[in-house]
Amino acid sequence: MRSDQWVIRELPNAAARGEIAAFFQSQVDAATGDTVALEALSRWIHPERGVIPPQEFIPVVEESPSMDVLGDAMLRAACTYGAELVAAGRRIEIAVNVAAVQLAQVGFADRVERRLLESGQLPELLTLELTEARPSPPSASAELHRLRSLGLGISLDDVRTVDEADFRAGGLPITEIKVDRSIIERLPEDDEAAVELVACARRHGVRSVAEGVETERQWDAVRRLGFDRAQGFLFGRPMPPEQVTERLDAEAAGPGQSEL
């Protein structure tokens, strides 16, 4: 039996059992350094195996119906926490990953609208990150245009080249390009690809986000090159919502009150 068979066997019911949890990672404004968004990242809290990171189970199921179930659980969690932040007086955007198998489902936009209504999350504070390095299914364009008309953001995740960005963005109402960590980790010594991708984002009239910022030198380069936002371990690792709230409280209290 393949070593990942247990994932295929157990994941479909993990969400129903309450084992899928959302951790959140900060995204900061490149001009101010303030936290302006949070990306929801899945963790599987397995009763026997402990906390399982997404790289150990998502690649196994991303082409299967289980991915749709997992994605819906994350959408619920993202909307719920986003609404809690709004209720507390914090207008912070929440981003959630969306796989091609979800976009291919009939009624995807209807489901997103339901989750917004159920939670009370503001549409303009929710961004859908398209994770596939291939074009979205043909049926997705109308669904995404409909959601964009409500105010949702549409992001291309893990972009590595200008050609890829143009290829994936074709016909979609994107609002953001997230530049892959493999580009950011080469900064500041090799900035050619980053420069081209920032220019590409500007040409499309969308926001540019640097992923995987881990050092002060990379952060300096990201700001110098004109990125709009940045995300990475330098600004904090993914953490459960209660810890994020504590961190935001500390940030609001003033300089020196929050640890990265």
Accessible surface in RSA format (square Angstrom, percent):
REM  Atomic radii and reference values for relative SASA: ProtOr
REM  Chains: A
REM  Algorithm: Lee & Richards
REM  Probe-radius: 1.40
REM  Slices: 20
REM RES _ NUM      All-atoms   Total-Side   Main-Chain    Non-polar    All polar
REM                ABS   REL    ABS   REL    ABS   REL    ABS   REL    ABS   REL
RES MET A   1   197.10 102.1 107.44  71.1  89.66 213.5 104.53  88.9  92.56 122.6
RES ARG A   2   146.93  61.7 131.97  67.3  14.96  35.6  71.50  97.7  75.44  45.7
RES SER A   3   105.81  89.4  80.39 107.3  25.43  58.6  58.20 123.9  47.62  66.7
RES ASP A   4    33.88  23.7  32.02  31.9   1.87   4.4  14.47  34.0  19.41  19.4
RES GLN A   5    50.73  28.4  49.96  36.5   0.76   1.8   7.76  16.5  42.97  32.6
RES TRP A   6    37.46  15.0  36.01  17.4   1.45   3.4  24.21  12.9  13.25  21.5
RES VAL A   7     1.35   0.9   1.35   1.2   0.00   0.0   1.35   1.2   0.00   0.0
RES ILE A   8    72.88  41.5  67.27  50.1   5.60  13.5  67.90  48.9   4.98  13.5
RES ARG A   9   139.44  58.5 117.00  59.6  22.44  53.4  78.01 106.6  61.42  37.2
RES GLU A  10    41.12  23.6  37.68  28.5   3.43   8.2  20.02  38.7  21.09  17.2
RES LEU A  11     4.60   2.6   2.50   1.8   2.11   5.3   2.50   1.8   2.11   5.7
RES PRO A  12    54.07  39.4  44.42  40.5   9.65  35.1  44.79  37.0   9.28  57.7
RES ASN A  13    86.72  59.8  86.67  83.8   0.05   0.1   9.00  21.7  77.72  75.1
RES ALA A  14     0.00   0.0   0.00   0.0   0.00   0.0   0.00   0.0   0.00   0.0
RES ALA A  15    27.13  24.9  10.02  15.5  17.11  38.9  11.31  15.9  15.82  41.9
RES ALA A  16    95.62  87.9  49.68  76.7  45.93 104.5  62.80  88.4  32.81  86.9
RES ARG A  17   123.38  51.8  88.08  44.9  35.30  84.0  68.64  93.8  54.75  33.2
RES GLY A  18    62.74  77.4   0.00   N/A  62.74  77.4  32.52  89.2  30.22  67.7
RES GLU A  19    16.74   9.6  15.04  11.4   1.70   4.0  11.55  22.3   5.19   4.2
RES ILE A  20    24.62  14.0   2.06   1.5  22.55  54.4   2.06   1.5  22.55  61.2
RES ALA A  21    30.70  28.2  25.02  38.6   5.68  12.9  30.70  43.2   0.00   0.0
RES ALA A  22     8.37   7.7   1.61   2.5   6.77  15.4   1.61   2.3   6.77  17.9
RES PHE A  23    37.89  19.0  37.89  23.5   0.00   0.0  37.89  23.0   0.00   0.0
RES PHE A  24     3.05   1.5   1.28   0.8   1.77   4.6   1.28   0.8   1.77   5.1
RES GLN A  25    10.96   6.1  10.86   7.9   0.11   0.3   0.19   0.4  10.78   8.2
RES SER A  26     9.53   8.1   6.78   9.0   2.75   6.3   0.28   0.6   9.25  13.0
RES GLN A  27     3.55   2.0   3.55   2.6   0.00   0.0   0.03   0.1   3.52   2.7
RES VAL A  28     5.65   3.7   5.65   5.1   0.00   0.0   5.65   4.9   0.00   0.0
RES ASP A  29    37.90  26.5  37.90  37.7   0.00   0.0   1.11   2.6  36.79  36.7
RES ALA A  30     8.76   8.1   4.97   7.7   3.78   8.6   5.10   7.2   3.66   9.7
RES ALA A  31    97.53  89.7  53.60  82.7  43.94  99.9  64.07  90.2  33.47  88.7
RES THR A  32    89.84  63.9  55.86  56.6  33.98  81.0  62.44  83.9  27.40  41.4
RES GLY A  33    38.46  47.4   0.00   N/A  38.46  47.4  16.16  44.3  22.31  50.0
RES ASP A  34    85.86  60.1  81.80  81.4   4.06   9.6  22.11  52.0  63.75  63.6
RES THR A  35    17.00  12.1   2.57   2.6  14.43  34.4   0.69   0.9  16.31  24.7
RES VAL A  36    37.62  24.8  32.82  29.7   4.80  11.6  35.54  30.9   2.08   5.6
RES ALA A  37     3.73   3.4   3.73   5.8   0.00   0.0   3.73   5.3   0.00   0.0
RES LEU A  38     0.69   0.4   0.32   0.2   0.37   0.9   0.69   0.5   0.00   0.0
RES GLU A  39     8.37   4.8   8.09   6.1   0.28   0.7   0.12   0.2   8.25   6.7
RES ALA A  40     1.36   1.3   0.00   0.0   1.36   3.1   0.00   0.0   1.36   3.6
RES LEU A  41    32.48  18.1  31.62  22.6   0.86   2.2  32.48  22.8   0.00   0.0
RES SER A  42     6.87   5.8   4.13   5.5   2.74   6.3   2.80   6.0   4.07   5.7
RES ARG A  43    35.92  15.1  35.92  18.3   0.00   0.0   0.50   0.7  35.42  21.5
RES TRP A  44     0.00   0.0   0.00   0.0   0.00   0.0   0.00   0.0   0.00   0.0
RES ILE A  45    69.55  39.6  65.49  48.8   4.06   9.8  65.49  47.2   4.06  11.0
RES HIS A  46     9.86   5.4   5.24   3.6   4.62  11.8   4.44   4.6   5.42   6.3
RES PRO A  47   103.76  75.6  58.61  53.4  45.15 164.1  71.90  59.4  31.87 198.0
RES GLU A  48   156.81  90.0 118.09  89.3  38.72  92.2  42.87  82.9 113.94  93.0
RES ARG A  49   125.96  52.9  92.99  47.4  32.97  78.5  31.13  42.5  94.83  57.5
RES GLY A  50    33.85  41.7   0.00   N/A  33.85  41.7  31.80  87.3   2.05   4.6
RES VAL A  51    88.03  57.9  63.56  57.5  24.48  59.0  63.56  55.2  24.48  66.4
RES ILE A  52     6.59   3.7   6.03   4.5   0.56   1.4   6.59   4.7   0.00   0.0
RES PRO A  53    36.99  27.0  36.99  33.7   0.00   0.0  36.99  30.5   0.00   0.0
RES PRO A  54    27.79  20.3  27.61  25.2   0.18   0.7  27.79  22.9   0.00   0.0
RES GLN A  55   127.82  71.5 107.16  78.3  20.66  49.2  57.50 122.4  70.32  53.3
RES GLU A  56    98.46  56.5  82.41  62.3  16.05  38.2  31.18  60.3  67.28  54.9
RES PHE A  57     0.02   0.0   0.02   0.0   0.00   0.0   0.02   0.0   0.00   0.0
RES ILE A  58    42.49  24.2  42.49  31.7   0.00   0.0  42.49  30.6   0.00   0.0
RES PRO A  59    79.38  57.9  60.45  55.1  18.93  68.8  60.75  50.2  18.63 115.8
RES VAL A  60    41.69  27.4  14.71  13.3  26.98  65.0  21.01  18.3  20.68  56.1
RES VAL A  61     2.51   1.6   2.39   2.2   0.12   0.3   2.51   2.2   0.00   0.0
RES GLU A  62    61.17  35.1  60.31  45.6   0.86   2.0   2.57   5.0  58.60  47.8
RES GLU A  63   116.16  66.7  90.63  68.6  25.53  60.8  58.60 113.4  57.56  47.0
RES SER A  64    33.41  28.2  31.29  41.8   2.12   4.9  32.92  70.1   0.49   0.7
RES PRO A  65   107.43  78.3 105.53  96.2   1.90   6.9 106.61  88.0   0.82   5.1
RES SER A  66    14.09  11.9  11.34  15.1   2.75   6.3   1.52   3.2  12.57  17.6
RES MET A  67    14.79   7.7  14.79   9.8   0.00   0.0  14.79  12.6   0.00   0.0
RES ASP A  68    15.74  11.0  15.74  15.7   0.00   0.0   2.48   5.8  13.26  13.2
RES VAL A  69    67.37  44.3  62.12  56.2   5.25  12.6  65.97  57.3   1.40   3.8
RES LEU A  70     3.73   2.1   2.38   1.7   1.35   3.4   3.50   2.5   0.24   0.6
RES GLY A  71     2.77   3.4   0.00   N/A   2.77   3.4   2.14   5.9   0.63   1.4
RES ASP A  72    20.53  14.4  19.70  19.6   0.83   2.0   5.08  12.0  15.45  15.4
RES ALA A  73    22.54  20.7  13.13  20.3   9.41  21.4  16.41  23.1   6.13  16.2
RES MET A  74    12.56   6.5  12.56   8.3   0.00   0.0  11.83  10.1   0.73   1.0
RES LEU A  75     6.66   3.7   6.66   4.8   0.00   0.0   6.66   4.7   0.00   0.0
RES ARG A  76   116.71  49.0 114.14  58.2   2.57   6.1  36.80  50.3  79.91  48.4
RES ALA A  77    33.62  30.9  23.61  36.4  10.01  22.8  31.30  44.1   2.32   6.1
RES ALA A  78     0.00   0.0   0.00   0.0   0.00   0.0   0.00   0.0   0.00   0.0
RES CYS A  79     0.37   0.3   0.37   0.4   0.00   0.0   0.37   0.9   0.00   0.0
RES THR A  80    67.69  48.1  66.26  67.2   1.43   3.4  47.74  64.1  19.95  30.2
RES TYR A  81    10.39   4.8   9.81   5.6   0.58   1.5  10.27   7.7   0.12   0.1
RES GLY A  82     0.20   0.2   0.00   N/A   0.20   0.2   0.08   0.2   0.12   0.3
RES ALA A  83    15.98  14.7  11.44  17.7   4.54  10.3  12.13  17.1   3.85  10.2
RES GLU A  84    96.89  55.6  87.31  66.1   9.58  22.8  40.74  78.8  56.15  45.8
RES LEU A  85     3.76   2.1   3.63   2.6   0.13   0.3   3.76   2.6   0.00   0.0
RES VAL A  86    41.61  27.4  32.04  29.0   9.58  23.1  32.24  28.0   9.37  25.4
RES ALA A  87    92.84  85.4  49.31  76.1  43.53  99.0  61.29  86.3  31.55  83.6
RES ALA A  88    70.42  64.7  32.32  49.9  38.11  86.7  44.96  63.3  25.47  67.5
RES GLY A  89    67.62  83.4   0.00   N/A  67.62  83.4  35.39  97.1  32.24  72.2
RES ARG A  90    48.71  20.5  44.50  22.7   4.22  10.0  22.32  30.5  26.39  16.0
RES ARG A  91   151.28  63.5 123.53  63.0  27.74  66.1  62.34  85.2  88.94  53.9
RES ILE A  92    13.54   7.7  13.33   9.9   0.20   0.5  13.33   9.6   0.20   0.6
RES GLU A  93    34.64  19.9  34.64  26.2   0.00   0.0   6.79  13.1  27.85  22.7
RES ILE A  94     0.11   0.1   0.00   0.0   0.11   0.3   0.11   0.1   0.00   0.0
RES ALA A  95     5.48   5.0   5.40   8.3   0.08   0.2   5.40   7.6   0.08   0.2
RES VAL A  96     2.08   1.4   2.08   1.9   0.00   0.0   2.08   1.8   0.00   0.0
RES ASN A  97    43.63  30.1  38.53  37.2   5.10  12.3  15.90  38.3  27.73  26.8
RES VAL A  98     3.78   2.5   3.67   3.3   0.11   0.3   3.78   3.3   0.00   0.0
RES ALA A  99     4.13   3.8   3.29   5.1   0.84   1.9   3.29   4.6   0.84   2.2
RES ALA A 100     6.16   5.7   5.43   8.4   0.74   1.7   5.79   8.1   0.38   1.0
RES VAL A 101    26.70  17.6  20.63  18.7   6.07  14.6  25.67  22.3   1.04   2.8
RES GLN A 102     5.49   3.1   5.45   4.0   0.04   0.1   0.04   0.1   5.45   4.1
RES LEU A 103     4.18   2.3   3.11   2.2   1.06   2.7   3.11   2.2   1.06   2.9
RES ALA A 104    54.05  49.7  33.53  51.7  20.53  46.7  33.72  47.5  20.33  53.9
RES GLN A 105    70.75  39.6  65.71  48.0   5.04  12.0   6.19  13.2  64.56  49.0
RES VAL A 106   157.01 103.3 126.06 114.1  30.95  74.6 132.79 115.4  24.22  65.7
RES GLY A 107    24.68  30.4   0.00   N/A  24.68  30.4  16.19  44.4   8.49  19.0
RES PHE A 108     6.64   3.3   4.06   2.5   2.58   6.7   6.64   4.0   0.00   0.0
RES ALA A 109     0.00   0.0   0.00   0.0   0.00   0.0   0.00   0.0   0.00   0.0
RES ASP A 110    60.33  42.3  58.40  58.1   1.93   4.6  14.10  33.2  46.23  46.1
RES ARG A 111    53.09  22.3  53.09  27.1   0.00   0.0   4.42   6.0  48.66  29.5
RES VAL A 112     0.00   0.0   0.00   0.0   0.00   0.0   0.00   0.0   0.00   0.0
RES GLU A 113    46.75  26.8  45.99  34.8   0.76   1.8  10.14  19.6  36.61  29.9
RES ARG A 114   114.28  48.0 113.03  57.6   1.25   3.0  54.41  74.4  59.87  36.3
RES ARG A 115    20.48   8.6  19.04   9.7   1.44   3.4   1.21   1.7  19.27  11.7
RES LEU A 116     9.76   5.4   8.05   5.8   1.71   4.3   8.31   5.8   1.45   3.9
RES LEU A 117   149.39  83.2 124.88  89.3  24.51  61.6 127.84  89.8  21.55  58.0
RES GLU A 118   110.33  63.3  68.83  52.1  41.49  98.8  52.10 100.8  58.22  47.5
RES SER A 119    32.39  27.4   3.59   4.8  28.80  66.3  14.24  30.3  18.15  25.4
RES GLY A 120    48.56  59.9   0.00   N/A  48.56  59.9  33.20  91.1  15.37  34.4
RES GLN A 121     5.98   3.3   0.16   0.1   5.82  13.9   0.00   0.0   5.98   4.5
RES LEU A 122    53.20  29.6  53.18  38.0   0.02   0.0  53.20  37.4   0.00   0.0
RES PRO A 123    37.45  27.3  37.45  34.1   0.00   0.0  37.45  30.9   0.00   0.0
RES GLU A 124    84.99  48.8  67.69  51.2  17.31  41.2  34.68  67.1  50.31  41.1
RES LEU A 125    10.67   5.9  10.59   7.6   0.08   0.2  10.67   7.5   0.00   0.0
RES LEU A 126     0.70   0.4   0.00   0.0   0.70   1.8   0.02   0.0   0.68   1.8
RES THR A 127     8.49   6.0   8.49   8.6   0.00   0.0   3.30   4.4   5.19   7.8
RES LEU A 128     0.17   0.1   0.17   0.1   0.00   0.0   0.17   0.1   0.00   0.0
RES GLU A 129     0.05   0.0   0.05   0.0   0.00   0.0   0.00   0.0   0.05   0.0
RES LEU A 130     6.98   3.9   6.77   4.8   0.22   0.6   6.98   4.9   0.00   0.0
RES THR A 131    44.54  31.7  28.59  29.0  15.96  38.0  21.94  29.5  22.60  34.2
RES GLU A 132    29.65  17.0  25.78  19.5   3.87   9.2  11.00  21.3  18.65  15.2
RES ALA A 133    64.78  59.6  44.73  69.0  20.05  45.6  45.24  63.7  19.54  51.8
RES ARG A 134   109.23  45.9 104.74  53.4   4.49  10.7  51.64  70.6  57.59  34.9
RES PRO A 135    63.34  46.2  54.66  49.8   8.68  31.6  54.92  45.3   8.42  52.3
RES SER A 136    22.85  19.3   7.52  10.0  15.33  35.3   2.56   5.4  20.29  28.4
RES PRO A 137    28.84  21.0  20.64  18.8   8.21  29.8  26.90  22.2   1.94  12.1
RES PRO A 138   133.51  97.3 108.06  98.5  25.45  92.5 119.86  99.0  13.66  84.9
RES SER A 139    70.09  59.2  52.95  70.7  17.13  39.5  58.65 124.9  11.44  16.0
RES ALA A 140     0.00   0.0   0.00   0.0   0.00   0.0   0.00   0.0   0.00   0.0
RES SER A 141    36.40  30.8  36.29  48.4   0.11   0.3  23.92  50.9  12.48  17.5
RES ALA A 142    74.70  68.7  61.14  94.4  13.56  30.8  68.42  96.4   6.28  16.6
RES GLU A 143    33.08  19.0  32.72  24.8   0.37   0.9   9.72  18.8  23.36  19.1
RES LEU A 144     0.00   0.0   0.00   0.0   0.00   0.0   0.00   0.0   0.00   0.0
RES HIS A 145    86.61  47.3  81.15  56.4   5.46  14.0  56.55  58.3  30.06  35.0
RES ARG A 146    93.73  39.4  86.03  43.9   7.70  18.3  49.63  67.8  44.09  26.7
RES LEU A 147     0.00   0.0   0.00   0.0   0.00   0.0   0.00   0.0   0.00   0.0
RES ARG A 148    92.63  38.9  87.04  44.4   5.58  13.3  17.18  23.5  75.45  45.7
RES SER A 149    92.68  78.3  49.84  66.5  42.84  98.7  50.29 107.1  42.40  59.4
RES LEU A 150    73.27  40.8  52.87  37.8  20.40  51.3  57.61  40.5  15.66  42.1
RES GLY A 151    24.27  29.9   0.00   N/A  24.27  29.9  18.14  49.8   6.13  13.7
RES LEU A 152     0.00   0.0   0.00   0.0   0.00   0.0   0.00   0.0   0.00   0.0
RES GLY A 153     9.19  11.3   0.00   N/A   9.19  11.3   7.77  21.3   1.43   3.2
RES ILE A 154     0.00   0.0   0.00   0.0   0.00   0.0   0.00   0.0   0.00   0.0
RES SER A 155     0.00   0.0   0.00   0.0   0.00   0.0   0.00   0.0   0.00   0.0
RES LEU A 156     1.27   0.7   1.27   0.9   0.00   0.0   1.27   0.9   0.00   0.0
RES ASP A 157     8.22   5.8   8.15   8.1   0.06   0.2   0.00   0.0   8.22   8.2
RES ASP A 158    45.68  32.0  45.51  45.3   0.18   0.4   6.57  15.5  39.11  39.0
RES VAL A 159     0.00   0.0   0.00   0.0   0.00   0.0   0.00   0.0   0.00   0.0
RES ARG A 160   105.34  44.2 102.97  52.5   2.37   5.6  38.66  52.8  66.68  40.4
RES THR A 161    72.20  51.4  68.14  69.1   4.06   9.7  66.87  89.8   5.34   8.1
RES VAL A 162    35.41  23.3  32.12  29.1   3.29   7.9  32.12  27.9   3.29   8.9
RES ASP A 163   114.62  80.3 108.64 108.1   5.98  14.1  32.02  75.3  82.61  82.4
RES GLU A 164    28.10  16.1  22.36  16.9   5.73  13.6  20.32  39.3   7.77   6.3
RES ALA A 165     0.00   0.0   0.00   0.0   0.00   0.0   0.00   0.0   0.00   0.0
RES ASP A 166    54.09  37.9  44.07  43.9  10.02  23.7  26.49  62.3  27.60  27.5
RES PHE A 167   128.16  64.1 110.54  68.5  17.62  45.8 118.71  72.0   9.45  27.0
RES ARG A 168     6.61   2.8   3.86   2.0   2.75   6.5   1.58   2.2   5.03   3.1
RES ALA A 169     6.85   6.3   2.51   3.9   4.33   9.9   2.61   3.7   4.24  11.2
RES GLY A 170    55.45  68.4   0.00   N/A  55.45  68.4  34.91  95.8  20.55  46.0
RES GLY A 171    59.57  73.5   0.00   N/A  59.57  73.5  43.83 120.3  15.74  35.3
RES LEU A 172    23.54  13.1   8.82   6.3  14.72  37.0   9.30   6.5  14.24  38.3
RES PRO A 173    23.73  17.3  10.15   9.3  13.58  49.4  23.29  19.2   0.45   2.8
RES ILE A 174    19.38  11.0   5.89   4.4  13.49  32.5   5.89   4.2  13.49  36.6
RES THR A 175    27.48  19.5  20.71  21.0   6.77  16.1  22.95  30.8   4.53   6.8
RES GLU A 176     3.64   2.1   3.64   2.8   0.00   0.0   0.00   0.0   3.64   3.0
RES ILE A 177     0.12   0.1   0.12   0.1   0.00   0.0   0.12   0.1   0.00   0.0
RES LYS A 178     0.00   0.0   0.00   0.0   0.00   0.0   0.00   0.0   0.00   0.0
RES VAL A 179     0.12   0.1   0.12   0.1   0.00   0.0   0.12   0.1   0.00   0.0
RES ASP A 180    10.15   7.1  10.15  10.1   0.00   0.0   0.00   0.0  10.15  10.1
RES ARG A 181   117.99  49.5 117.47  59.9   0.53   1.3  48.40  66.1  69.59  42.2
RES SER A 182    36.99  31.3  35.48  47.4   1.51   3.5  32.57  69.3   4.43   6.2
RES ILE A 183     8.34   4.7   8.34   6.2   0.00   0.0   8.34   6.0   0.00   0.0
RES ILE A 184     0.00   0.0   0.00   0.0   0.00   0.0   0.00   0.0   0.00   0.0
RES GLU A 185   112.30  64.5  92.31  69.8  19.99  47.6  25.51  49.3  86.79  70.9
RES ARG A 186    96.75  40.6  87.43  44.6   9.32  22.2  48.31  66.0  48.44  29.4
RES LEU A 187     5.84   3.3   0.00   0.0   5.84  14.7   0.00   0.0   5.84  15.7
RES PRO A 188    35.98  26.2  25.06  22.8  10.92  39.7  25.16  20.8  10.82  67.2
RES GLU A 189   131.16  75.3  90.73  68.6  40.44  96.3  73.16 141.5  58.00  47.4
RES ASP A 190    64.12  44.9  58.04  57.8   6.09  14.4  24.63  58.0  39.49  39.4
RES ASP A 191    41.91  29.4  40.19  40.0   1.72   4.1   1.41   3.3  40.50  40.4
RES GLU A 192   117.55  67.5 113.25  85.7   4.30  10.2  40.36  78.1  77.19  63.0
RES ALA A 193    21.39  19.7  18.76  29.0   2.63   6.0  20.31  28.6   1.08   2.9
RES ALA A 194     0.24   0.2   0.00   0.0   0.24   0.5   0.00   0.0   0.24   0.6
RES VAL A 195    69.15  45.5  66.94  60.6   2.21   5.3  67.85  59.0   1.30   3.5
RES GLU A 196    84.33  48.4  79.01  59.8   5.32  12.7  29.46  57.0  54.87  44.8
RES LEU A 197     1.29   0.7   1.16   0.8   0.14   0.3   1.16   0.8   0.14   0.4
RES VAL A 198     3.37   2.2   3.35   3.0   0.02   0.1   3.35   2.9   0.02   0.1
RES ALA A 199    52.31  48.1  46.47  71.7   5.84  13.3  48.34  68.1   3.97  10.5
RES CYS A 200     0.36   0.3   0.06   0.1   0.30   0.7   0.06   0.2   0.30   0.3
RES ALA A 201     0.49   0.5   0.49   0.8   0.00   0.0   0.49   0.7   0.00   0.0
RES ARG A 202   157.35  66.1 136.64  69.7  20.71  49.3  61.30  83.8  96.05  58.2
RES ARG A 203   147.93  62.1 110.95  56.6  36.98  88.0  79.67 108.9  68.25  41.4
RES HIS A 204    71.11  38.9  42.00  29.2  29.11  74.5  30.69  31.6  40.42  47.0
RES GLY A 205    67.48  83.2   0.00   N/A  67.48  83.2  34.70  95.2  32.77  73.4
RES VAL A 206    19.55  12.9   4.64   4.2  14.90  35.9  11.40   9.9   8.15  22.1
RES ARG A 207    58.68  24.6  52.47  26.7   6.21  14.8  21.83  29.8  36.85  22.3
RES SER A 208     2.13   1.8   2.13   2.8   0.00   0.0   0.63   1.3   1.50   2.1
RES VAL A 209     0.00   0.0   0.00   0.0   0.00   0.0   0.00   0.0   0.00   0.0
RES ALA A 210     0.00   0.0   0.00   0.0   0.00   0.0   0.00   0.0   0.00   0.0
RES GLU A 211    15.21   8.7  15.21  11.5   0.00   0.0   2.82   5.4  12.40  10.1
RES GLY A 212     5.04   6.2   0.00   N/A   5.04   6.2   0.12   0.3   4.92  11.0
RES VAL A 213     0.00   0.0   0.00   0.0   0.00   0.0   0.00   0.0   0.00   0.0
RES GLU A 214    84.94  48.8  67.25  50.9  17.69  42.1  11.89  23.0  73.04  59.6
RES THR A 215    62.40  44.4  58.78  59.6   3.62   8.6  60.00  80.6   2.40   3.6
RES GLU A 216   100.60  57.8  96.90  73.3   3.71   8.8  56.31 108.9  44.30  36.2
RES ARG A 217   139.10  58.4 136.14  69.4   2.96   7.0  64.67  88.4  74.43  45.1
RES GLN A 218    16.74   9.4  16.74  12.2   0.00   0.0   1.15   2.5  15.58  11.8
RES TRP A 219    21.01   8.4  21.01  10.2   0.00   0.0   5.80   3.1  15.22  24.7
RES ASP A 220    76.66  53.7  70.84  70.5   5.81  13.7  28.41  66.9  48.25  48.1
RES ALA A 221     1.77   1.6   0.30   0.5   1.47   3.3   1.54   2.2   0.23   0.6
RES VAL A 222     0.00   0.0   0.00   0.0   0.00   0.0   0.00   0.0   0.00   0.0
RES ARG A 223   102.72  43.1  84.21  42.9  18.51  44.1  29.72  40.6  73.00  44.2
RES ARG A 224   145.58  61.1 109.31  55.7  36.27  86.4  78.37 107.1  67.22  40.7
RES LEU A 225    24.13  13.4   9.88   7.1  14.25  35.8  14.15   9.9   9.97  26.8
RES GLY A 226    23.23  28.6   0.00   N/A  23.23  28.6  17.91  49.2   5.31  11.9
RES PHE A 227     7.35   3.7   0.00   0.0   7.35  19.1   0.00   0.0   7.35  21.0
RES ASP A 228    66.56  46.6  57.65  57.4   8.91  21.1  15.58  36.7  50.99  50.8
RES ARG A 229    22.92   9.6  22.92  11.7   0.00   0.0   1.07   1.5  21.85  13.2
RES ALA A 230     0.00   0.0   0.00   0.0   0.00   0.0   0.00   0.0   0.00   0.0
RES GLN A 231     8.15   4.6   8.15   6.0   0.00   0.0   2.31   4.9   5.84   4.4
RES GLY A 232     2.71   3.3   0.00   N/A   2.71   3.3   2.68   7.4   0.03   0.1
RES PHE A 233    79.20  39.6  65.78  40.7  13.41  34.9  65.95  40.0  13.24  37.9
RES LEU A 234    27.07  15.1  21.26  15.2   5.81  14.6  26.18  18.4   0.89   2.4
RES PHE A 235    12.66   6.3  12.66   7.8   0.00   0.0  12.66   7.7   0.00   0.0
RES GLY A 236     5.15   6.3   0.00   N/A   5.15   6.3   5.06  13.9   0.09   0.2
RES ARG A 237   147.87  62.1 143.44  73.1   4.43  10.6  53.25  72.8  94.62  57.3
RES PRO A 238    26.00  18.9  11.59  10.6  14.41  52.4  11.59   9.6  14.41  89.6
RES MET A 239    36.24  18.8  35.78  23.7   0.46   1.1  32.42  27.6   3.83   5.1
RES PRO A 240    24.55  17.9  24.55  22.4   0.00   0.0  24.55  20.3   0.00   0.0
RES PRO A 241    40.50  29.5  40.40  36.8   0.10   0.4  40.50  33.4   0.00   0.0
RES GLU A 242   107.63  61.8  98.96  74.9   8.68  20.7  58.83 113.8  48.80  39.8
RES GLN A 243    88.10  49.3  85.52  62.5   2.57   6.1  18.78  40.0  69.32  52.6
RES VAL A 244     3.37   2.2   3.37   3.1   0.00   0.0   3.37   2.9   0.00   0.0
RES THR A 245    45.37  32.3  45.37  46.0   0.00   0.0  38.99  52.4   6.38   9.7
RES GLU A 246   116.33  66.8 110.10  83.3   6.22  14.8  42.07  81.4  74.26  60.6
RES ARG A 247    25.90  10.9  19.82  10.1   6.08  14.5  18.14  24.8   7.77   4.7
RES LEU A 248     9.24   5.1   6.81   4.9   2.43   6.1   6.81   4.8   2.43   6.5
RES ASP A 249    72.97  51.1  64.70  64.4   8.27  19.6  27.37  64.4  45.60  45.5
RES ALA A 250    24.09  22.1  18.20  28.1   5.89  13.4  23.67  33.3   0.42   1.1
RES GLU A 251    60.02  34.5  40.37  30.5  19.65  46.8  27.89  54.0  32.13  26.2
RES ALA A 252    82.80  76.1  40.99  63.3  41.81  95.1  53.75  75.7  29.05  77.0
RES ALA A 253    73.90  67.9  32.77  50.6  41.13  93.6  44.85  63.2  29.05  77.0
RES GLY A 254    19.72  24.3   0.00   N/A  19.72  24.3  17.65  48.4   2.08   4.6
RES PRO A 255   139.61 101.8 110.81 101.0  28.80 104.7 123.12 101.6  16.49 102.5
RES GLY A 256    81.54 100.6   0.00   N/A  81.54 100.6  39.04 107.1  42.50  95.2
RES GLN A 257   107.47  60.1  85.96  62.8  21.51  51.2  10.24  21.8  97.23  73.7
RES SER A 258    35.49  30.0  11.93  15.9  23.56  54.3  12.66  27.0  22.82  32.0
RES GLU A 259   158.18  90.8 139.12 105.2  19.07  45.4  58.09 112.4 100.09  81.7
RES LEU A 260   132.90  74.0  80.94  57.9  51.96 130.6  92.73  65.1  40.17 108.1
END  Absolute sums over single chains surface
CHAIN  1 A    11870.0       9182.9       2687.1       6499.6       5370.3
END  Absolute sums over all chains
TOTAL         11870.0       9182.9       2687.1       6499.6       5370.3
